[in-house]
Amino acid sequence: MRPRKLRMYNIGPFAGAAEIDFTQLEDIFLISGKTGSGKTTIFDAICFALYGKLPGGRKNLEPKLRSDFAGIDEDCWVELEFSLGQNTYLVQRSPKMERPKKR
Protein backbone atom coordinates (compact mmCIF):
# COMPACT_ATOMS: atom_id res chain seq x y z
CA MET A 1 0.00 0.00 0.00
CA ARG A 2 1.32 3.40 -0.97
CA PRO A 3 -0.43 6.58 0.18
CA ARG A 4 -1.00 9.10 -2.59
CA LYS A 5 -2.98 11.94 -0.98
CA LEU A 6 -4.26 12.56 2.52
CA ARG A 7 -6.95 15.18 2.97
CA MET A 8 -8.15 16.21 6.42
CA TYR A 9 -10.88 18.62 7.40
CA ASN A 10 -10.98 19.80 11.03
CA ILE A 11 -8.79 16.97 12.30
CA GLY A 12 -6.49 17.39 15.34
CA PRO A 13 -4.50 20.62 15.21
CA PHE A 14 -5.49 21.16 11.55
CA ALA A 15 -8.38 23.64 11.41
CA GLY A 16 -10.16 23.69 8.07
CA ALA A 17 -8.73 21.79 5.13
CA ALA A 18 -5.25 20.28 5.06
CA GLU A 19 -3.74 18.11 2.34
CA ILE A 20 -0.55 16.10 2.00
CA ASP A 21 0.39 14.99 -1.51
CA PHE A 22 2.68 11.99 -1.04
CA THR A 23 3.21 11.72 -4.81
CA GLN A 24 5.44 14.81 -4.58
CA LEU A 25 7.77 13.04 -2.12
CA GLU A 26 10.55 10.54 -2.72
CA ASP A 27 10.31 6.87 -1.68
CA ILE A 28 11.73 7.67 1.77
CA PHE A 29 10.68 10.84 3.60
CA LEU A 30 10.64 12.26 7.11
CA ILE A 31 7.70 13.74 8.99
CA SER A 32 9.11 16.16 11.54
CA GLY A 33 7.96 19.16 13.54
CA LYS A 34 7.60 20.65 16.98
CA THR A 35 5.56 19.09 19.76
CA GLY A 36 1.86 19.50 19.02
CA SER A 37 2.35 20.30 15.34
CA GLY A 38 0.33 17.27 14.17
CA LYS A 39 2.85 14.54 13.30
CA THR A 40 0.96 11.80 15.14
CA THR A 41 -2.33 13.16 13.78
CA ILE A 42 -1.13 12.39 10.25
CA PHE A 43 -0.57 8.73 11.16
CA ASP A 44 -3.83 8.62 13.15
CA ALA A 45 -5.71 10.00 10.14
CA ILE A 46 -4.22 7.37 7.82
CA CYS A 47 -5.08 4.54 10.26
CA PHE A 48 -8.57 5.93 10.81
CA ALA A 49 -9.19 6.17 7.06
CA LEU A 50 -8.01 2.60 6.46
CA TYR A 51 -9.48 0.82 9.49
CA GLY A 52 -12.18 3.11 10.92
CA LYS A 53 -10.47 3.30 14.31
CA LEU A 54 -7.29 4.62 15.86
CA PRO A 55 -4.38 2.27 16.55
CA GLY A 56 -3.54 0.55 19.84
CA GLY A 57 -3.87 2.55 23.03
CA ARG A 58 -5.16 5.57 21.10
CA LYS A 59 -8.44 3.87 20.10
CA ASN A 60 -10.37 5.64 22.89
CA LEU A 61 -9.33 9.03 21.49
CA GLU A 62 -11.56 8.91 18.39
CA PRO A 63 -13.92 11.64 19.65
CA LYS A 64 -10.80 13.78 20.25
CA LEU A 65 -9.78 13.42 16.58
CA ARG A 66 -12.03 16.39 15.81
CA SER A 67 -10.18 19.70 15.89
CA ASP A 68 -10.73 21.97 18.90
CA PHE A 69 -10.55 24.88 16.44
CA ALA A 70 -13.60 23.72 14.44
CA GLY A 71 -16.98 25.32 14.92
CA ILE A 72 -19.81 23.32 16.48
CA ASP A 73 -21.63 22.84 13.16
CA GLU A 74 -18.55 22.22 11.00
CA ASP A 75 -17.88 18.83 9.45
CA CYS A 76 -14.90 16.67 10.30
CA TRP A 77 -13.49 13.99 7.97
CA VAL A 78 -10.43 12.20 6.65
CA GLU A 79 -9.94 11.18 3.03
CA LEU A 80 -7.11 8.91 1.88
CA GLU A 81 -6.21 8.10 -1.69
CA PHE A 82 -3.82 5.18 -1.94
CA SER A 83 -2.58 2.65 -4.45
CA LEU A 84 -2.25 -1.08 -4.06
CA GLY A 85 -0.60 -2.78 -7.00
CA GLN A 86 -2.05 -1.23 -10.14
CA ASN A 87 -5.29 -0.12 -8.45
CA THR A 88 -6.02 3.24 -6.82
CA TYR A 89 -8.55 3.54 -4.00
CA LEU A 90 -10.24 6.46 -2.25
CA VAL A 91 -11.75 6.17 1.23
CA GLN A 92 -13.42 8.88 3.31
CA ARG A 93 -14.46 8.54 6.96
CA SER A 94 -15.89 10.84 9.60
CA PRO A 95 -15.26 10.24 13.30
CA LYS A 96 -18.12 10.08 15.75
CA MET A 97 -18.82 13.58 16.98
CA GLU A 98 -20.04 14.53 20.40
CA ARG A 99 -22.87 17.02 20.06
CA PRO A 100 -23.06 19.82 22.61
CA LYS A 101 -25.77 19.51 25.22
CA LYS A 102 -28.81 21.71 24.73
CA ARG A 103 -28.57 23.00 28.28
C-alpha positions in Angstrom: 0.0 0.0 0.0 1.3 3.4 -1.0 -0.4 6.6 0.2 -1.0 9.1 -2.6 -3.0 11.9 -1.0 -4.3 12.6 2.5 -7.0 15.2 3.0 -8.2 16.2 6.4 -10.9 18.6 7.4 -11.0 19.8 11.0 -8.8 17.0 12.3 -6.5 17.4 15.3 -4.5 20.6 15.2 -5.5 21.2 11.6 -8.4 23.6 11.4 -10.2 23.7 8.1 -8.7 21.8 5.1 -5.2 20.3 5.1 -3.7 18.1 2.3 -0.5 16.1 2.0 0.4 15.0 -1.5 2.7 12.0 -1.0 3.2 11.7 -4.8 5.4 14.8 -4.6 7.8 13.0 -2.1 10.6 10.5 -2.7 10.3 6.9 -1.7 11.7 7.7 1.8 10.7 10.8 3.6 10.6 12.3 7.1 7.7 13.7 9.0 9.1 16.2 11.5 8.0 19.2 13.5 7.6 20.6 17.0 5.6 19.1 19.8 1.9 19.5 19.0 2.3 20.3 15.3 0.3 17.3 14.2 2.8 14.5 13.3 1.0 11.8 15.1 -2.3 13.2 13.8 -1.1 12.4 10.3 -0.6 8.7 11.2 -3.8 8.6 13.1 -5.7 10.0 10.1 -4.2 7.4 7.8 -5.1 4.5 10.3 -8.6 5.9 10.8 -9.2 6.2 7.1 -8.0 2.6 6.5 -9.5 0.8 9.5 -12.2 3.1 10.9 -10.5 3.3 14.3 -7.3 4.6 15.9 -4.4 2.3 16.5 -3.5 0.5 19.8 -3.9 2.6 23.0 -5.2 5.6 21.1 -8.4 3.9 20.1 -10.4 5.6 22.9 -9.3 9.0 21.5 -11.6 8.9 18.4 -13.9 11.6 19.7 -10.8 13.8 20.3 -9.8 13.4 16.6 -12.0 16.4 15.8 -10.2 19.7 15.9 -10.7 22.0 18.9 -10.6 24.9 16.4 -13.6 23.7 14.4 -17.0 25.3 14.9 -19.8 23.3 16.5 -21.6 22.8 13.2 -18.6 22.2 11.0 -17.9 18.8 9.5 -14.9 16.7 10.3 -13.5 14.0 8.0 -10.4 12.2 6.6 -9.9 11.2 3.0 -7.1 8.9 1.9 -6.2 8.1 -1.7 -3.8 5.2 -1.9 -2.6 2.7 -4.5 -2.2 -1.1 -4.1 -0.6 -2.8 -7.0 -2.0 -1.2 -10.1 -5.3 -0.1 -8.4 -6.0 3.2 -6.8 -8.6 3.5 -4.0 -10.2 6.5 -2.2 -11.7 6.2 1.2 -13.4 8.9 3.3 -14.5 8.5 7.0 -15.9 10.8 9.6 -15.3 10.2 13.3 -18.1 10.1 15.8 -18.8 13.6 17.0 -20.0 14.5 20.4 -22.9 17.0 20.1 -23.1 19.8 22.6 -25.8 19.5 25.2 -28.8 21.7 24.7 -28.6 23.0 28.3 
